């Protein structure tokens, strides 16, 4: 048995700021939260490792519900281009060159930067599989080396317009998903979770979408799919299937209650109602949607309908930032200006979207500082001016927080960032690997 006690001068617990707080974790799970004196006196704390976060605020680890790790290597190459030009000139041009070792480098880069920004769990929507699992395995192993929690959303992709390394036959996709899940699915500590991800209506045929959803049913997990990111995708769905994107997918032989739709910028009121009625969830990526000029997801309406929403950064070349704290702020400001209403959504709701409800979306016991949840914690420097004056800590974290205020990170009861440095992988090693890999890459 391993035990950890973390104390901090302030904390955000269940969405509310409070004073001095301690957490006791046993084997990576939180078993007690409360006054430091009471927690330290708990018999289970005897002999525990101690982390004293003096002049720090303790908050739940943030959860990135949608990312493509390899895209961090493409940062800057496709910036300021239309969506389809970005896809051709950056994504399709460089991604097929990557092998398994390169994918490991990309994952160390993307996930290491995320940890330094307070992201403790990432869902990597992974579609560059090259008809096997070597690439996905290298990505998972990179997360393990860093100490990060990962959901590997393994893609089901059969559109012949994409590079060959993206595509698989239906039997290949099913067999590869099942093999990856057998190897890595962690139902004890949830450090690695494998979930199926039919790419989209254009990237996966209806049969491939049904196969991915069927694998989710058999594995007892959610499944992921990009939907209605761009307006043209709505037109395509109407032309090909005679229905808008969500209605077309929900009409298939799938369990929509286990679906995590990604983006949904162009869902209409009927689709948003259906999302709520079926109990489906949404991975919302406001920074990426703005960066690519996709459109504005009606987050306010979805939250009002009770839809579970989690924040995501999307890939590192369609947003260029990997901070969920940043997405909290972006989500709030985008909704306010879109509705021309400064009270359209509040900071506390957006904080929850990056922590508690994001954990619910991924169906994992994470995102809360509460007994029974995994011990994923972030320390914020109360001496950083971005948190002054400390009168409304929850709002300052969403609207004002600087990345430099993130000082320490714990994942599953283990330190992974200490004093603003990665604990397990030197940053200069990651920098060297990224530099060597991308040395000859150029923006047109």
C-alpha angles and dihedrals in degrees: 000000000000121000133191132190118197120187127187136177092236137009145185106230121176089350097306131103117239138169130257109351137178131199126202118201128185118195090346097308124108111242102168138021124181149078109001093235092053095046094047089050091055108114089229088064093064108122093002123151109256128218113185109196098193115187088009136118117222117219133168116273111263121244125221105205096186131032141135104214099197091058091072086077089062096056110142096009099094101026120142095012128125113264097257093044090048089052094050101038099040113016102036094035100056109018097072089061093066122103130190095277090050090052089054089053091049091050094049087051098046097039095041090054090047092053090052087054094051099261108144100171128038130186105210109200096209121198106149094087103138091216092297145060103254093098094047091045092053089052093050092047090052090054090049092051091052092044094241127147111240138191107197105205098197111209129235104206131164107152108132092211091073127078115283092246089065096052134085137165116252094254090049092051094049094045093046093048092050092048092049092048092049091053100044113017105125111195094168105057100005092225089138124028126174118207130172121249122190099202104229142296091284096039098046131040118230089259091053091049090051090048092053092048089048091054088052090052092050093045095044094236138118120261129221134219136169109237135177095348094144128032092237089061089064090053091048092051092051091049096045103034106016092238140079116267102266094041091049093051094042089054090062125088094275138119101244091187088071095045123115106199114202122220104344091187091154101039109134125215092272092054092046089051091050091049089056095042093052094044093239123155136225133222103210120201107183097167093053093043089055094043093054095036090239101148138259122292110219094240094163092058093045093052091047089054091053097249113159107242129185127187124242135182097211117210126339092247097049097052104007093214128086102193121117089195085061091050090053090059094042092050092052097046095044093053092046095052094040090057094033086230121120089201097050092112133357136227095250092057092049091048089055091050089061096044126015102023092039087060089051091051091055091042093236132129094246139105099061135085094225138112112278094032126104115264102252110151140167127202119215122198109244089196091062109104092226087075096048131145095032098214100113107023095174092055094043091053091055102037107027111021117130118210089236088069091069104095110157137019132194123194120189091344095309128109111243099162122034125177090350094305130109109250101210110029123042111237091223089060090055092046092051093049093048092046093051093046097050100034094113097038115114139183112235 
